[in-house]
């Protein structure tokens, strides 16, 4: 490994260091807000809402309407929610977790065969956060990133060969998640008073909407109070879906404070991304969020970003969401 590449977070974690390298230490003003994630998870205060999708396609219009109202409230509030009864089986979600975890259990030199090369624009593959900020800040994370859907746009040659069932399981999950994305986009269109297919069409439809899979691996950290797994950001996606291994870490910046998402078994966390915030003219919120790390448990999350094709879409608020009293909040 050349010296120009920072070591993988996993190598640092397993080397037995007691203190983390300085490029992982967050700036002083940020450190004041980083606490013990297990303590943070127990706190009261605002919670991420749970949306039960069982009723979203009910025959009973009242039941369906109630479900839409709850979704609308969550999308306009935090912009993040736990989805339950989302139609993806526990068994498939468990298999997704198993194949991803098995990949990360491979020796580092095995994983390096899949290394990406961000400098040359090859972003798919195994990677770590490169210092791209003036302070040279790094994040306590390794990841595997690849396009998962549409199937004709995938490059299976860079998908993990071990475990052997990785491709089959991940493909099936991506297919089902694509169906869930359609269901949510339809519901959000109705919540905005638009035709059901409107948002889906705006973000590229079945042909063009890209599902990018990123498995985030956060090793145990000897000084979790000094580091972040992922620094504060919003997602540029339309929607983001997250599966995790029941270790807390996700924090959302709400009303001036960081709140920690609790772990809900068999739920999928969903974020509204910047794309939908812009299309809805700010009615739906894309929230600032970050990831904490801890000393005791490895955290893994399976994040799928549903992104419109960059070269084919000019993002601006939909005309129906703009009026004299509600001028466009975002330039094209």
FIPADREN-681535 format. One record per residue (C-alpha): y, z, x. Coordinates in Angstrom, 1 decimal, padded with zeros to 4 digits. Layout:
BEGIN
{pt {Y Z X}}
...
! end
This chain:
BEGIN
{pt {000.0 000.0 000.0}}
{pt {003.3 -001.0 001.5}}
{pt {006.0 001.6 001.9}}
{pt {008.4 -000.2 -000.4}}
{pt {006.3 000.7 -003.4}}
{pt {006.6 004.3 -004.5}}
{pt {003.1 005.9 -004.8}}
{pt {001.6 006.1 -008.3}}
{pt {002.4 009.2 -010.2}}
{pt {-001.3 009.9 -010.4}}
{pt {-001.7 009.8 -006.6}}
{pt {001.1 012.4 -006.3}}
{pt {-000.5 014.6 -009.0}}
{pt {-003.9 014.5 -007.4}}
{pt {-002.6 015.1 -003.8}}
{pt {-002.1 018.8 -004.5}}
{pt {001.6 018.9 -003.9}}
{pt {003.4 022.0 -005.3}}
{pt {006.8 020.4 -005.5}}
{pt {007.7 016.9 -006.6}}
{pt {009.6 014.4 -004.5}}
{pt {013.3 014.4 -005.0}}
{pt {013.5 011.0 -006.6}}
{pt {011.6 012.5 -009.6}}
{pt {014.1 015.3 -010.1}}
{pt {016.4 014.7 -013.0}}
{pt {020.2 015.1 -012.7}}
{pt {021.5 018.7 -013.2}}
{pt {023.1 018.1 -016.6}}
{pt {019.8 016.7 -017.9}}
{pt {017.7 019.6 -016.5}}
{pt {019.4 022.1 -018.8}}
{pt {017.6 020.5 -021.8}}
{pt {014.1 020.2 -020.4}}
{pt {011.8 023.0 -021.6}}
{pt {008.1 023.8 -021.7}}
{pt {006.7 021.1 -024.1}}
{pt {004.0 023.4 -025.6}}
{pt {006.7 026.0 -026.4}}
{pt {009.0 023.3 -027.8}}
{pt {006.3 022.0 -030.0}}
{pt {005.9 025.4 -031.7}}
{pt {009.6 025.7 -032.6}}
{pt {010.9 025.4 -036.1}}
{pt {014.0 023.3 -037.0}}
{pt {014.1 019.6 -038.0}}
{pt {010.6 018.0 -038.1}}
{pt {009.4 014.4 -037.9}}
{pt {008.6 013.5 -041.5}}
{pt {005.0 012.5 -042.5}}
{pt {004.7 009.4 -044.7}}
{pt {001.5 009.0 -046.7}}
{pt {001.0 005.2 -047.0}}
{pt {-001.9 005.6 -049.5}}
{pt {000.5 005.0 -052.4}}
{pt {002.5 002.1 -050.9}}
{pt {000.5 -000.5 -052.7}}
{pt {-000.3 001.5 -055.8}}
{pt {-000.7 -000.2 -059.2}}
{pt {001.6 002.5 -060.7}}
{pt {005.2 001.5 -060.1}}
{pt {006.4 005.1 -060.2}}
{pt {004.0 006.1 -057.5}}
{pt {004.8 003.1 -055.3}}
{pt {008.6 003.7 -055.8}}
{pt {008.2 007.4 -054.7}}
{pt {006.4 006.3 -051.5}}
{pt {009.2 003.7 -050.8}}
{pt {011.9 006.3 -051.3}}
{pt {010.2 008.6 -048.8}}
{pt {009.9 005.8 -046.3}}
{pt {013.6 004.8 -046.8}}
{pt {014.7 008.4 -046.3}}
{pt {012.8 008.7 -043.1}}
{pt {014.1 005.3 -041.8}}
{pt {017.7 006.3 -042.6}}
{pt {017.3 009.8 -041.1}}
{pt {015.4 010.2 -037.9}}
{pt {014.0 006.7 -037.8}}
{pt {010.7 008.1 -036.7}}
{pt {007.8 009.2 -038.8}}
{pt {004.1 010.1 -038.7}}
{pt {002.2 007.6 -040.8}}
{pt {-001.0 008.9 -042.4}}
{pt {-003.5 006.9 -044.6}}
{pt {-002.2 003.9 -042.7}}
{pt {-005.5 002.0 -043.2}}
{pt {-006.7 002.0 -039.5}}
{pt {-009.9 004.0 -039.3}}
{pt {-010.2 007.2 -037.2}}
{pt {-013.2 005.6 -035.6}}
{pt {-011.2 002.6 -034.3}}
{pt {-008.4 004.8 -033.1}}
{pt {-010.9 006.9 -031.2}}
{pt {-012.4 003.8 -029.6}}
{pt {-008.9 002.7 -028.5}}
{pt {-008.3 006.1 -026.9}}
{pt {-011.7 006.0 -025.2}}
{pt {-011.4 002.6 -023.6}}
{pt {-007.8 003.3 -022.4}}
{pt {-008.8 006.6 -021.0}}
{pt {-011.8 005.1 -019.2}}
{pt {-009.6 002.6 -017.6}}
{pt {-007.3 005.3 -016.3}}
{pt {-010.3 007.3 -015.0}}
{pt {-011.1 004.4 -012.6}}
{pt {-010.3 005.0 -009.0}}
{pt {-006.7 004.1 -008.1}}
{pt {-007.8 001.3 -005.8}}
{pt {-009.8 -000.2 -008.7}}
{pt {-006.7 -000.1 -011.0}}
{pt {-004.5 -001.6 -008.2}}
{pt {-006.5 -004.9 -008.7}}
{pt {-004.5 -005.2 -011.9}}
{pt {-001.2 -004.2 -010.4}}
{pt {001.9 -006.0 -011.8}}
{pt {004.7 -007.3 -009.6}}
{pt {008.0 -006.6 -011.4}}
{pt {010.0 -008.1 -008.6}}
{pt {008.5 -011.6 -009.2}}
{pt {008.7 -011.2 -013.0}}
{pt {004.9 -010.5 -013.4}}
{pt {005.4 -007.6 -015.8}}
{pt {001.9 -007.5 -017.3}}
{pt {-000.7 -005.2 -015.7}}
{pt {-000.9 -001.8 -014.0}}
{pt {002.4 -000.3 -012.9}}
{pt {004.7 002.6 -012.4}}
{pt {008.4 002.9 -013.0}}
{pt {010.4 001.3 -010.2}}
{pt {013.7 002.9 -009.3}}
{pt {016.2 000.7 -011.1}}
{pt {019.0 003.2 -011.5}}
{pt {021.8 003.8 -009.0}}
{pt {020.4 007.3 -008.4}}
{pt {017.0 005.9 -007.5}}
{pt {015.4 008.0 -010.3}}
{pt {011.7 007.7 -010.9}}
{pt {009.6 008.7 -014.0}}
{pt {006.4 010.7 -013.9}}
{pt {004.3 008.0 -015.4}}
{pt {001.8 005.1 -014.7}}
{pt {001.0 002.5 -017.3}}
{pt {-000.9 -000.6 -018.2}}
{pt {001.1 -003.3 -020.1}}
{pt {000.0 -006.5 -021.8}}
{pt {000.7 -008.7 -024.7}}
{pt {-001.9 -008.0 -027.4}}
{pt {-001.0 -010.3 -030.3}}
{pt {-000.8 -013.2 -031.4}}
{pt {-004.1 -014.0 -029.9}}
{pt {-003.1 -017.5 -028.7}}
{pt {-000.4 -016.0 -026.6}}
{pt {-002.5 -013.4 -024.8}}
{pt {-003.6 -013.7 -021.1}}
{pt {-007.0 -012.1 -021.2}}
{pt {-007.5 -012.6 -017.5}}
{pt {-005.3 -009.6 -016.8}}
{pt {-006.9 -007.3 -019.3}}
{pt {-009.1 -004.6 -017.9}}
{pt {-012.7 -005.7 -017.3}}
{pt {-013.8 -002.1 -017.1}}
{pt {-014.7 -000.6 -019.5}}
{pt {-016.4 -003.8 -020.8}}
{pt {-015.5 -003.1 -024.4}}
{pt {-011.8 -002.9 -023.7}}
{pt {-011.0 -006.4 -024.9}}
{pt {-013.0 -006.2 -028.1}}
{pt {-011.6 -002.8 -029.2}}
{pt {-008.0 -003.5 -028.2}}
{pt {-008.1 -006.9 -030.0}}
{pt {-009.3 -005.4 -033.2}}
{pt {-006.7 -002.6 -033.0}}
{pt {-003.9 -005.1 -032.4}}
{pt {-005.1 -007.3 -035.4}}
{pt {-005.1 -004.3 -037.7}}
{pt {-001.8 -003.0 -036.4}}
{pt {-000.3 -006.4 -037.1}}
{pt {-001.4 -006.0 -040.8}}
{pt {000.2 -002.6 -040.8}}
{pt {003.4 -004.0 -039.4}}
{pt {003.6 -006.5 -042.2}}
{pt {003.1 -003.8 -044.8}}
{pt {005.9 -001.7 -043.3}}
{pt {008.3 -004.7 -042.9}}
{pt {007.7 -005.6 -046.6}}
{pt {008.4 -002.0 -047.7}}
{pt {011.5 -001.8 -045.5}}
{pt {012.8 -005.1 -047.0}}
{pt {012.4 -003.7 -050.5}}
{pt {014.2 -000.5 -049.4}}
{pt {017.2 -002.6 -048.4}}
{pt {017.1 -004.5 -051.7}}
{pt {015.8 -007.7 -050.1}}
{pt {012.9 -010.0 -050.9}}
{pt {009.7 -008.5 -049.7}}
{pt {009.1 -011.1 -046.9}}
{pt {012.6 -011.1 -045.5}}
{pt {012.4 -008.8 -042.5}}
{pt {009.1 -010.2 -041.5}}
{pt {010.5 -013.7 -041.5}}
{pt {013.6 -012.6 -039.5}}
{pt {011.5 -011.1 -036.7}}
{pt {009.3 -014.1 -036.2}}
{pt {006.5 -013.9 -038.8}}
{pt {002.9 -014.0 -038.0}}
{pt {003.3 -016.9 -035.5}}
{pt {006.0 -015.4 -033.4}}
{pt {006.3 -011.6 -033.6}}
{pt {004.9 -010.2 -030.4}}
{pt {002.8 -007.1 -030.1}}
{pt {003.1 -005.6 -026.6}}
{pt {000.6 -002.9 -025.7}}
{pt {001.7 -000.3 -023.2}}
{pt {-000.8 002.5 -022.3}}
{pt {001.3 005.3 -020.8}}
{pt {-000.5 007.7 -018.5}}
{pt {001.4 011.0 -017.7}}
{pt {-000.5 013.0 -015.1}}
{pt {-000.2 016.7 -014.8}}
{pt {003.1 017.6 -013.1}}
{pt {003.5 020.6 -010.7}}
{pt {007.2 021.0 -011.8}}
{pt {007.4 019.7 -015.3}}
{pt {010.8 021.4 -015.9}}
{pt {012.4 019.1 -013.3}}
{pt {010.9 015.7 -014.3}}
{pt {010.6 013.3 -017.2}}
{pt {007.7 011.1 -018.2}}
{pt {010.1 008.6 -019.7}}
{pt {013.9 009.0 -019.6}}
{pt {016.0 008.8 -022.7}}
{pt {016.1 005.3 -024.3}}
{pt {015.9 003.5 -027.6}}
{pt {013.3 000.8 -028.3}}
{pt {014.6 -002.8 -028.4}}
{pt {011.6 -003.6 -030.7}}
{pt {011.6 -004.2 -034.5}}
{pt {009.0 -001.4 -034.9}}
{pt {007.0 000.7 -032.4}}
{pt {003.7 002.3 -033.2}}
{pt {002.3 005.1 -031.0}}
{pt {-001.2 006.6 -030.8}}
{pt {-001.7 009.6 -028.4}}
{pt {-004.3 012.0 -027.2}}
{pt {-002.9 015.0 -029.1}}
{pt {-000.9 016.3 -026.1}}
{pt {002.8 016.7 -027.1}}
{pt {005.5 015.0 -025.2}}
{pt {007.7 012.9 -027.5}}
{pt {011.2 014.2 -028.0}}
{pt {013.9 012.8 -030.2}}
{pt {017.7 013.3 -029.9}}
{pt {018.9 014.4 -033.3}}
{pt {022.2 016.0 -034.3}}
{pt {023.0 016.9 -030.6}}
{pt {019.6 018.5 -029.8}}
{pt {016.2 017.4 -028.5}}
{pt {013.5 018.0 -031.0}}
{pt {009.8 017.8 -030.2}}
{pt {007.4 015.8 -032.3}}
{pt {004.4 017.9 -033.3}}
{pt {000.9 016.3 -033.0}}
{pt {-000.6 015.3 -036.3}}
{pt {-004.3 014.4 -036.1}}
{pt {-005.1 010.7 -036.9}}
{pt {-001.5 009.8 -037.6}}
{pt {000.3 006.9 -036.0}}
{pt {003.9 007.6 -035.0}}
{pt {006.3 004.9 -035.9}}
{pt {009.8 004.2 -034.6}}
{pt {012.4 002.0 -036.1}}
{pt {013.6 -000.2 -033.2}}
{pt {017.0 -001.6 -032.3}}
{pt {016.1 -004.9 -033.9}}
{pt {015.7 -003.4 -037.4}}
{pt {018.7 -001.1 -036.9}}
{pt {020.8 -004.3 -036.3}}
{pt {019.3 -006.4 -039.1}}
{pt {019.9 -003.5 -041.5}}
{pt {023.4 -003.1 -040.3}}
{pt {022.8 000.4 -039.1}}
{pt {021.2 001.7 -042.4}}
{pt {017.9 002.3 -040.6}}
{pt {018.1 004.3 -037.3}}
{pt {016.7 003.5 -033.9}}
{pt {016.8 007.0 -032.3}}
{pt {017.2 008.0 -028.7}}
{pt {014.0 009.5 -027.4}}
{pt {012.2 010.5 -024.2}}
{pt {008.9 011.9 -022.9}}
{pt {008.2 015.3 -021.4}}
{pt {005.4 016.1 -019.0}}
{pt {003.5 019.3 -018.4}}
{pt {001.4 021.2 -015.9}}
{pt {-001.8 021.7 -017.8}}
{pt {-002.9 018.5 -019.6}}
{pt {-002.8 014.8 -018.9}}
{pt {-000.9 013.0 -021.8}}
{pt {-001.8 009.4 -022.7}}
{pt {-000.1 007.4 -025.4}}
{pt {-000.9 003.9 -026.7}}
{pt {002.5 002.3 -027.6}}
{pt {002.7 -001.0 -029.3}}
{pt {006.1 -002.7 -029.4}}
{pt {006.5 -005.3 -032.2}}
{pt {009.2 -007.6 -030.7}}
{pt {010.8 -010.7 -032.1}}
{pt {010.6 -013.7 -029.7}}
{pt {013.8 -013.3 -027.5}}
{pt {014.5 -017.0 -027.1}}
{pt {014.3 -017.9 -030.8}}
{pt {016.3 -015.3 -032.6}}
{pt {020.0 -014.4 -032.7}}
{pt {020.2 -010.8 -033.8}}
{pt {022.9 -009.8 -036.2}}
{pt {023.1 -007.8 -039.4}}
{pt {021.6 -009.7 -042.4}}
{pt {024.4 -011.0 -044.7}}
{pt {023.0 -009.0 -047.6}}
{pt {023.6 -005.8 -045.7}}
{pt {027.3 -006.5 -045.0}}
{pt {030.1 -006.1 -047.4}}
{pt {033.9 -005.5 -047.4}}
{pt {033.2 -001.8 -047.4}}
{pt {030.4 -002.1 -044.9}}
{pt {031.5 -004.6 -042.2}}
{pt {029.0 -005.7 -039.6}}
{pt {028.5 -002.9 -037.0}}
{pt {026.9 -005.2 -034.4}}
{pt {028.1 -008.5 -032.9}}
{pt {025.5 -011.3 -032.8}}
! end
